[in-house]
Amino acid sequence: MLLVVMGYCGKIMNYPLRNLIYEKIKQAGNMTDAELINILTKDGVPITEAELDKALLDLEIYGLVRVSWVTKDKRRIEAGLVDSNPS
């Protein structure tokens, strides 16, 4: 699923789902996967568990989020792991 955003020249640009997910996580700081799905659904972005898993994996590989298991069926997602001023 991709969110469609109008570009400045009238062109339609695709906004990757992973970017939208990262923005939601960054705004909240941390949340569970169920909370994230609820927020996206309320915003009109239908998402499957597989799409969420893929996006979270990509974000974790990029070092933007950390995903850890809280219980067997619940994951905690944290944002803000990238150091913008490396020493």
N, C-alpha and C positions, 0 to 999 in steps of 0.2 A: 504494500500500500504506500502511496506517495501523496503528500499534500501538494496541491498545485498553488503556486504563488505567481502573481503577475509581476513580470520584470519591468524595469523602468522604460524600456523601448517598446512595450506592448507585447514582448515575447513571453511565452509561458515557460517557466522554469520548474523543474521538478525539485522538490525539497525532500531529501532522503529521510526516511523514517527514523534512522539512527540519530540524525541531528535533532529531530523533534523530541525523541526520547531523552537524549542527553540534556536538552534545555529543561525538560520537566524535572529530571533528577537534580540538575544543578540548582534550580529554583528551590527545591525542597531540602537539599543537602543530603538527606538519606531517606529511604522509604523501602517498603517491601514490594515484591513483584506484584502482589494483588492490588496494592494501592496504586501502583503505576498503571496497571491495566484499567482500573476504575477511572483514573484521571483522563487517560487517553480516550476511553469510551465516552465519557461526559463531554469531551472536546470534539466528538464526532469522528474519531479516528479508530475504526474497527481494526483490531489486531489479534492475530492468533498467537497461541503459545509458542509455536515454532518461529514466527517472525520476531517475537520478543526475545527468544533465546538467541537467535542469530545476531540481532542488534546489540544485545548485551555482551555477547562474546566479542564482537568487533570493538565495542567501546572498551572492554577490558583489555584486549590486545593493544589498543592504542594508548592504554594507561590513563584513560579518562575517568573510569569508574572501577570500583572493586565490588565484586559480587561474592557473598558468602552465604552458606546455608545456616538458617536459624533452626528450622525443624526439617523433618523429612519432606514436607511440601511447601515450605516457605523460605524465600531468599531475601536477604537484606542487601540493598544496593546503596553504595556510598559514592559521592561525587567529590571532585576537587582534589584529585591525587596528583595532578601534573604540577611540577614546580616551574613556575613561569620565569624564575630568576635562578638558573643553575649556577653553582659556584665552581 
